[in-house]
Amino acid sequence: MKLLMTRDDVMNFIRSNEIALIAFLNMNKSDDRYFHDVLAVLERRAGYLISFAFVDVTKSDLGNENLLPPNSSTPFVALYIKGVKAFEQEGCFGEFMSDLAALKQGIKDVLKSRGYKTLF
């Protein structure tokens, strides 16, 4: 999973990938480090269909314009299809299989509704 450090990195990643999933994580928090592991498993299962990246909000420079919605907390995941945000999820359950299943199902539903065949 690619680490993005700046706002330009994030915008370039979204533009250069047809389907891009970006996680905004605070790697100083145990819940967010755990959620990174959930995403790593999902990334392996998704294969080539989705490009995965994350932003460590404690170390990145997102500039004046924050890419997180106001008052949101980490972990926060956003899925972009052709540059447009199509799905987002904030927080986690704290149980590996539940988090994996919820994220996977949400992404699958969005992709299928837009005519993509999912592999996971």
Phi, psi and omega in degrees: 000130185282139176265125178254133187251335185233167177299320178298320176302315181297311182296320177295322179296316179296316181292325187271356180235129181300315177236115184235128174249125179238127177255133175257114187232149170256099186290000172275347181260134182297323178299322181286323175296319176299317182293330174301319178295321176300315180295324179297320177294315179298321179299317179296322181284330183285340180066219186279348188298319185241134174266127184253141174208164175218158177239124172274105188297343179276343184240353185268161175243094183271003177074197183289330184261106181284138182272354176270142175299153179303141177062020177273160179235166179265155357288144179227128182240136176231134177250126180247132175242118182052042175085358182247132178294124183246344185201144172212151178219134179243134177083181179208164180278331183090008176236120192307306184294324178293316179294317179297314181295317181295314180294315180299315182293319178298316180293316179302315181299317180294314181295317179296323180293342179254013174085015178267138175269122182270151181255359184241000000 
